[in-house]
Amino acid sequence: MGEIERRRRTRARTAASAVAGGTALVGLLLTGCTAFGGDDPLPKPTRQAAERTAEPIPDPTLMTEQIGGDPDEVEQVLPTGTVAAETDVTSPSGDTSIHVRIVANDQGTFDAQLSGYRTTNPQQMSLQFRHRTASPLDGDDSSVRDMVEWDAGAGPPASFTMGQSGPLPDYLRSVVLVPAWVPDEDPSKRPWVGSVLAAGALEWQIPNPYPDLRITVGKDRPGAYGIVTDADGRPADYLVAHGDELTTVAQRFGITPAEVQWLNPYMETRADDWLLEGSTLNLDPARR
């Protein structure tokens, strides 16, 4: 055998060995083993760095801005000491009642002054301000904005600040007395707990900040793709779509963000004024 032929065969054997070794290593990796004796499974492939991922959606938080802007600079809508509303909260039998007077304070909000409380059945009680008109025997209401509770033997406080209602609480329609739960109480002893015992309507003396407010429905657009529902030929509700934000929605209806907030005192937003997808906004001043 010549020298050239011997070298050719040597190179062929070397190449074959390399291929066989590489094939064996690939087989080890595919079975979950490494060349170093480990038995950990291979990690799953990850997305490419350039692939777009969904943006995280922050948790919704209750809007803290008051009408007119900064909650620390709330404009006082009535002079201090002015009575904004007054009512008697009385049960149908007349056995339980309380007088409620709502007075403007010097912080831009209101104090509820309570007097004349009487009842023939002293018990744990709460006084609640509700968004809609309430009647005796009504159940729990998730839209209660301000409330105070007292023990059977203590009686109500003389007054308390309505800190949750904001500077324009005239969207609240009623005040109610509701027997409250006592810790570790047997429910069978007071089955009426949680139901309205007495109710009183509220008529406010707060001037309307937007007496000429008119809604005009514009074309949907990025940031305001929601659906408008009419009632009696007028825009009534707006179903918030994904990606809607306060300023753009206000522009679609020809009003300001502050007017949207006034129309919707319970409105919720996400970060950067994104509105809560799937929520419903009121567009009718009469239904505020």
C-alpha positions in Angstrom: 0.0 0.0 0.0 1.4 3.4 -1.0 1.9 6.3 1.5 -0.9 8.3 -0.1 -3.4 5.5 0.2 -2.5 4.9 3.9 -3.1 8.6 4.7 -6.4 8.6 2.9 -7.7 5.7 5.0 -6.5 7.2 8.2 -8.4 10.4 7.5 -11.6 8.4 6.7 -11.4 6.4 10.0 -10.9 9.7 12.0 -13.9 11.3 10.3 -16.1 8.3 11.0 -15.1 8.3 14.7 -16.0 12.0 15.0 -19.4 11.4 13.5 -20.1 8.5 15.7 -19.1 10.4 18.8 -21.2 13.4 17.9 -24.2 11.1 17.2 -23.8 9.5 20.6 -23.6 12.9 22.4 -26.8 14.1 20.6 -28.5 10.9 21.7 -27.5 11.5 25.3 -28.8 15.1 25.2 -32.1 14.0 23.7 -32.7 11.4 26.4 -32.2 14.0 29.1 -28.6 13.1 30.1 -25.4 15.1 29.7 -21.9 14.0 28.8 -21.0 14.7 32.4 -23.2 12.1 34.0 -26.1 14.4 35.0 -29.8 13.4 34.6 -31.6 16.7 34.7 -34.0 17.2 31.9 -33.3 19.8 29.3 -34.9 23.2 29.8 -37.9 24.0 27.6 -37.2 26.4 24.7 -38.0 30.0 25.6 -39.5 32.7 23.5 -37.2 34.8 21.3 -36.3 38.1 22.8 -37.9 39.9 19.9 -41.3 38.2 20.3 -44.0 40.6 21.7 -45.5 39.7 25.0 -48.8 41.0 26.5 -48.4 44.0 28.7 -49.2 43.4 32.3 -52.5 45.0 33.4 -52.4 46.7 36.8 -55.0 46.0 39.4 -58.0 48.4 39.2 -58.1 50.9 42.0 -60.9 53.2 43.0 -60.4 56.7 41.5 -59.2 59.1 44.2 -59.3 62.3 42.3 -62.1 64.6 43.4 -64.1 66.7 41.1 -61.9 69.5 39.9 -58.5 67.8 40.3 -56.1 67.3 43.2 -57.9 65.7 46.2 -55.7 67.7 48.5 -57.0 70.9 47.0 -60.8 70.3 47.1 -62.9 73.3 46.3 -65.5 74.0 48.9 -68.9 74.0 47.2 -70.8 75.5 50.2 -69.8 77.9 53.0 -68.8 76.2 56.2 -71.9 75.4 58.4 -74.3 75.4 55.5 -77.0 72.7 55.7 -76.7 70.7 52.5 -79.5 68.1 53.3 -81.7 67.1 56.1 -84.0 64.2 56.7 -85.7 62.0 59.3 -84.9 58.3 59.0 -88.0 56.4 60.4 -89.1 52.8 60.4 -92.7 52.0 59.1 -93.9 51.4 62.7 -92.3 54.6 64.0 -90.5 52.6 66.7 -87.0 53.5 65.5 -85.9 56.9 64.1 -83.1 59.3 63.9 -82.7 62.8 62.5 -79.8 63.4 60.0 -78.5 66.8 59.1 -75.6 67.1 56.6 -73.5 70.3 57.0 -70.5 71.6 55.0 -67.3 71.6 56.9 -64.1 73.7 56.3 -62.3 70.8 54.6 -64.4 70.8 51.4 -66.4 67.8 52.5 -69.4 67.3 54.8 -70.3 66.2 58.4 -73.4 64.2 59.2 -75.0 65.5 62.5 -77.1 62.9 64.2 -79.8 63.6 66.8 -83.1 62.4 68.3 -82.2 58.7 68.0 -84.8 56.4 69.6 -85.7 52.8 69.4 -87.8 50.3 71.3 -85.3 47.5 70.4 -81.7 48.6 71.3 -79.2 46.6 69.1 -76.0 46.9 67.2 -76.9 49.4 64.4 -75.3 51.1 61.4 -76.4 54.3 59.6 -75.6 54.1 55.9 -75.7 56.6 53.0 -76.8 54.9 49.8 -76.6 55.8 46.1 -80.2 54.9 45.3 -83.6 55.4 47.0 -83.9 52.7 49.7 -87.0 51.2 51.4 -87.5 49.1 54.6 -86.6 45.4 54.1 -84.1 46.2 51.4 -81.0 44.0 51.7 -77.3 44.8 51.6 -76.1 47.5 49.2 -72.6 47.3 47.7 -72.6 51.0 46.8 -72.7 52.3 50.4 -70.4 55.3 50.5 -70.3 56.5 54.1 -71.5 54.7 57.2 -71.1 54.7 61.0 -71.9 51.9 63.5 -72.7 51.9 67.2 -73.3 49.3 70.0 -76.7 48.7 71.5 -75.8 50.4 74.8 -73.8 53.3 73.3 -76.0 55.0 70.8 -74.9 56.9 67.7 -72.2 59.6 67.7 -73.3 63.2 67.6 -71.6 63.6 64.2 -69.1 62.1 61.8 -67.3 63.2 58.7 -68.5 61.9 55.4 -65.0 61.3 54.1 -65.8 58.8 51.3 -68.5 60.8 49.5 -66.3 63.5 48.1 -67.0 67.2 47.7 -70.3 66.6 45.8 -72.2 63.9 47.6 -75.6 64.8 46.1 -75.5 61.6 44.1 -76.5 59.9 47.4 -80.2 59.4 47.5 -81.0 58.0 50.9 -80.0 57.3 54.5 -80.9 54.1 56.2 -80.7 52.4 59.6 -79.5 48.7 59.3 -79.2 46.3 62.2 -75.5 45.2 62.2 -73.9 41.9 63.0 -72.3 41.2 66.4 -69.2 39.0 66.4 -70.0 35.3 67.1 -73.7 36.1 67.2 -76.2 33.3 66.5 -77.9 34.4 63.3 -81.2 32.9 64.4 -81.4 35.4 67.2 -81.7 38.4 64.9 -82.6 37.1 61.4 -83.4 40.6 60.2 -79.7 41.7 60.5 -78.5 43.3 57.3 -81.9 44.4 56.1 -83.0 48.1 56.1 -85.0 48.9 59.2 -85.7 52.6 58.5 -85.1 54.9 55.6 -85.1 58.6 54.7 -84.8 60.3 51.4 -82.2 63.0 50.7 -82.8 66.3 48.9 -79.7 68.3 48.4 -79.0 72.0 48.4 -75.8 71.7 46.4 -75.7 73.7 43.1 -75.1 71.7 39.9 -71.6 72.4 38.7 -72.5 71.5 35.1 -76.1 72.8 34.4 -75.5 72.9 30.7 -73.8 69.5 30.3 -74.7 67.9 27.0 -73.5 64.6 25.6 -72.7 64.3 21.9 -71.7 60.8 20.7 -68.6 60.9 18.4 -67.0 58.2 16.3 -65.2 55.5 18.2 -61.4 55.7 18.2 -58.3 54.2 19.8 -58.7 54.7 23.5 -62.5 55.0 23.2 -63.8 51.9 21.4 -66.6 51.1 23.8 -70.3 50.6 23.0 -72.9 53.3 23.6 -76.4 52.4 24.7 -79.4 54.7 24.2 -82.5 55.2 26.3 -85.4 57.2 25.0 -83.3 58.4 22.1 -80.5 59.8 24.3 -77.1 58.3 25.2 -77.5 56.5 28.5 -74.5 54.1 29.1 -71.1 53.4 27.8 -69.5 49.9 28.0 -65.8 50.3 28.4 -63.6 48.5 26.0 -60.1 47.2 26.4 -57.6 50.0 26.2 -60.1 52.8 26.8 -58.7 55.8 28.8 -60.5 58.7 30.5 -59.4 61.6 28.4 -60.1 60.0 25.1 -63.5 58.8 26.2 -64.3 62.3 27.4 -63.3 63.7 24.0 -65.5 61.2 22.2 -68.5 62.6 24.0 -67.6 66.2 23.8 -67.1 66.7 27.5 -64.1 67.0 30.0 -62.6 64.2 32.2 -64.0 66.1 35.2 -67.5 65.9 33.8 -67.1 62.2 33.2 -66.1 61.8 36.8 -69.0 63.9 38.0 -71.4 61.7 36.0 -69.8 58.6 37.5 -68.9 59.0 41.2 -68.1 55.3 41.5 -65.9 55.1 38.4 -62.8 53.0 38.6 -59.6 53.5 36.7 -56.3 51.6 36.2 -52.9 53.2 36.0 -52.5 56.2 33.7 -56.3 56.8 33.6 -57.1 53.5 31.9 -60.7 52.7 32.5 -61.8 49.3 33.8 -62.6 47.1 30.9 -66.2 45.8 31.0 -67.4 48.5 33.4 -70.3 50.7 32.5 -70.2 54.5 32.6 -73.3 56.6 33.0 -73.9 59.3 30.3 -77.1 60.8 31.6 -76.9 63.6 34.1 -80.4 62.7 35.4 -79.2 59.2 36.3 -76.0 60.3 38.2 
